[in-house]
Amino acid sequence: MRVTVHIPTASAWLPERVATLDRLLAQLEKQDCRPVVHRSMRREHASVWAVRVYEAVAAEDPDCAIILNDDVQVAPDLIAAIHAVLQNPRHRLSRFLSLHAVHPMSRSLAEAGQRYFSTFHVTGPAYCHLRGTSREILAYYKEAPKAWTSKLHEDNVQIQLAFRHREPVLNLIPALVVHDESVPSSLGFDSHPNRVTKVPWTDPLFEGVDLTKGWEVPAQVPFMETHWTQTQTLLSQEISNDLGVAPEACWHCLERPAFFGSEKSGARMCGKCLSDAVNGCINEAMKNAMAMPRQQ
């Protein structure tokens, strides 16, 4: 099995990423790994830099491509562990592998002795594409409405594609990659719960465990509903994308199409929820004003 590593980096325009990239390269060098580094010379949307990475992976055509953020730390046996996963033919339960599980149930599953679970969720810090997956994502970027792909991050696009094929992402336990929380997010997501994995390989649960073993995929892999959004929302978005209209659902009610949103975070709201929020703020302000003691 041929396993390669790709690292998109913002180190050219974010000085703090120089040190984290160097640290990551040093960790991979100890594993005899020479990754491909993709440098963005300026701030770029994920629909630009991710497509560039996936084009490189598609041209390379490895059995498995590991894609890592430039501000992560990896397990000392990351490459060997992935080779161990790939030795079992049942790893093809999904063409997507998540190395940075953030699902709230991850710890409970780990305590129960599970090494895998599946869900329609993957996070950007670390994931794998099995052969052909990057090529399929590139096709999806071309056919999906640009009004949608130009606002969404690369992990959201992958989640939607996985749902389209009803092919949940296979998440590994423990997480073999951790996100460095001390490094500011380039997108302002410093407090985002999905930046933090629930059970890293350094967790006491896995003290002394040989991470190059124990990756046999069982006949039954637990499926977890995604905590990121409701399945109905994924279904609505799939239908919208197929129709070419992409009216992304309101993030607040998850029922009505959104029409207003933040260009920075991508969060979207429908007219009713926006109206309710504004009216709620006004009513609260009026109540507070009425409760204040009047000056004599």
Secondary structure, DSSP 4 states (H G I P E B T S, - for coil): --EEEEEEE-TTT-THHHHHHHHHHHHHHTTT--PEEEE-SS---HHHHHHHHHHHHHHH--SEEEEE-TTEEE-TTHHHHHHHHHTSGGGGG-SEEESS---TTHHHHHHTT-SEEEES---TTEEEEETTHHHHHHHHHHHS-HHHHTTS-HHHHHHHHHHHTT--EEEESSBSEEE-TTSPPTTS-TT-GGGS-SSBTTSGGGTT--TTS--PPPSS--B---SSS-HHHHHHHHHHHHHT---PBPTTTSSSBP-EE-TTT--EE-HHHHHHHHHHHHHHHHHHHHHSPPP-
